[in-house]
Amino acid sequence: MIGRRSGPATRAAIQRVALELFTKKGYEATSLREIADELGIQKPSLYYHFKGKEDILRALLDERGDEAEQLLEWISRQPQRPELIRAAVLRWVQSFSAEKLRGIRFLSANPLVARTFEGRTDDRIGSTLNQLIDALAGLLPDRSPAKVLQLRMALLSINAAVDAATSTPFTDEDILAAANAGAIAQIDALLATG
């Protein structure tokens, strides 16, 4: 139940509950009424914050897109040395929380949903991550396709950890720790000399 919260806190609670229901029941099978009921609010209160389910999902994807763009901007302001690879990858991987893992789970469970939106926001995230990889690949001592792919694997270690943990008893903390360790191992191998 939401209770008395600020507008941003209410929006965040709606997004959290909606994402949980979208992941458990499926996007199409979840109604706005169910989201409102789960939160203990009236459906018109939900409409005050979001026009509909697509608006909720678009806001979630937009937030992650903003974070990816902010990371790309941050990279552009840093000294362009190979050490930046470690800092940038870990900054991205370590930005994930249990909340953000729900987003990855949702997209894995509903791969076609985000692709049906007009002005797709998942393209924004993907294209920004590709720009990020291109910027960091320019700092690699060895820019072979295998090394660029390894860089991509480091950046996307969180996705791999979520997929590997599907239908297992691993906790969100386990997934986050494994993704971090995997990213570090990939980066260490990338930057090793000799």
Secondary structure, 3 states (H helix, E strand, C coil): CCCCCCHHHHHHHHHHHHHHHHHHHCCCCCCHHHHHHHHCCCHHHHHHHCCCHHHHHHHHHHHHHHHHHHHHHHHHCCCCCCHHHHHHHHHHHCCCCHHHHHHHHHHHHCCCCHHHCCCCHHHHHHHHHHHHHHHHHCCCCCCCHHHHHHHHHHHCHHHHHHHHCCCCCCCHHHHHHHHHHHHHHHHHHHHCCC
